[in-house]
C-alpha cells in the first residue's frame, strides 16, 4: 500500500479521468462511426479487420506489459506513449488509406495496453482500499461521458463535414487528453525490469476471474458491432445517437454509483449482482422487437458492463499483493481483450442476436468463478 495515497494523489486520479474524457471523445466516436460508415460503403469487413487488429495487438501487448513499462522508462512515459497512439489512429482514418488504417490499428492496440495498464497501476497506487472502487469508477465514467459527447458531436459532424475533416477534428480532441496526462505524477514509476511471468496468465486466481472479465469485455465489443446492427435494423440509422446515448448514460450511472457502493459492501456480492443484471439485459435486448423492453435491456447491459471493470479492479487491489499489480493488471486486459476479439469474430459468423450466446455462457460460469477467486485469495487479504 502506498502511504498517504489519499488527498495528495487524488490529483492523479482526476487528471487521468479528465484525459480519458478527451481521448475517448475522439477515439470512441471514431471507432463507432468507422463500423457504421464502412458498412454503409460496403467495407464492413475492413472495419471488423481493423477492430480485430486493435484488440488482438492490445491482447498481446498486455501480456508483455511488465517488460514494456520499464523499457519505456516507467509508468509516466508509458502513459504518454500509449495515449499518443490513440491520436495517431483517429488521424489515420482521415487519410482513408487501407494500409495505413491497418498499421495504425496494430500501433493503437499496443498503445492501448500501455495506456490502460499504466493508468490502472497509477490509479491503484493513488487509491486506498476504501476509495479504489470510486476512483476506478470515475475513470470509467469520464470515458463514457466522452463517448456520449463524441457520439452526439459525431452525429452532427457526419452530416455536415467530409469524413476526413470529421476525423481530423476528433484527433485534435484526443490530443487534448494527451496533454493532460503530462501533469500526472505517479507515486512510483515501476522502473525495475521485472521477469516475464508467463504463469500469471494461467494463475488459478486470474483464471477464476476469466469468465467475468471475458463476459463484460465481450459486451463492450458488442456495443460497437452487433448492438448497432440490431438498432439500425429495428429503428433505423437515426436512432443510433439516441439509443447509444442512453446506453452511455447507463454506463456513467453504473460505474459511478456501483463503483462507490462496492467500497461499502462485499465486492463479490456486487459483482454477482451485476452479472445477473447483465443477463437480464441481454435477454431483453436480443429477444424483443418493441422499443420499451429494448431500452430497458440497453440500460441493464450498460450498467453491468461499465460497473464490472472498476469493481473487479478494486477487488483485485483488495486481495492481491502490491508487487503483483503490474502482472495482474496486464492479464486483466489480456483476458478482457480475448472477450472483445471473440465478440468481433462472433459477428463474422453468427447473426447479431445469436452472437450474444457466448457472453451468456461466460456470465453463467462467472458466478462460481467469483467464489473460487475469493477462496484462492483468502491468504492474500491484507
Secondary structure, 3 states (H helix, E strand, C coil): CCCCCCHHHHHHHHHHHHHHHHHHHHHHHHHHHHHHHHHHCCCHHHHHHHHHHHHHHHHHHHHCHHHHHHHHCCHHHHHHHHHHHHHHHHHHHHCCCHHHHHHHHHHHHHHHHHHHHHHHHHHHHCCCCCCHHHHHHHHHHHHHHHHHHHHHHHHHHHHHCCHHHHHHHHHHHHHHHHHHHCCCCCCCCCCCCCCCCHHHHHCHHHHHHHHHHHHHHHHHHHHCCHHHHHHHHHHCHHHHHHHHHHHHHHHHHHHHHHHHHCCCCCHHHHHHHHHHHHHHHHHHHHHCCCHHHHHHHHHHHHHHHHHHHHHHHHHHHHHCCHHHHHHHHHHHHHHHHHHHHHHHHHHHHCCCCHHHHHHHHHHHHHHHHHHHHHHHCHHHCC
